[in-house]
Amino acid sequence: MRVRKAPPKFYSTPHNKIAEPGETVRFRCNVGGHPSPKVTWDRDNIAIKADDLTSSRFRIIEENDDVRILEIRNVISEVNRLTFSFCFPTCCNVFYSHCVRFKDAGLYRITVENELGRIQANARLDILGRAGSSGRSPATSGFVRSGSSGISGATSKKI
């Protein structure tokens, strides 16, 4: 029996998630294609590499032939001090502001490709923030939203 070649295809795509710091998040999708497509993940256009995977917080799981999961354990938010400066012709004033950087929040993308094409799907991870002990900064409450969700793709060869 001869198997017909097919470009990559999504049967289901990852969904946007909202999490609290410390939770585990799973982005799950079902893919198909022949030859079996290669799958890669990135966050905000930065590849999730082997170093990320060995940290034990990130895990890429392949179930059966078609299920692909990106698991992020113990999602992180961090508070950083940002510096804003406004320069004028006669002087330079520097202002400091507290703001929350949500380390794991962002737009996650799965790329699925084989010799017949490449497709991508996005899902956003928003992380709920908590007010600091002083409760003074509104930037540390609520949640951060980053990116948007969607699917894109192109088939490079016809079958």
Buried (B, 14 or more C-beta within 10 A) or exposed (E): EEEEEBBBBBEEBBEBBBBEBEBEBBBBBBBBBBEEBEBBBBBEEEEBEEEBBEEEBBBBEEEEEBBBBBBBBEBBBEBEEEEEEEEEEEEEEEEEEBEBEBBBBBBBBBBBBBBBBBBBBBBBBBBBBBBBEEEEBEBBEEBBBBBEBEEEBEBEEEE
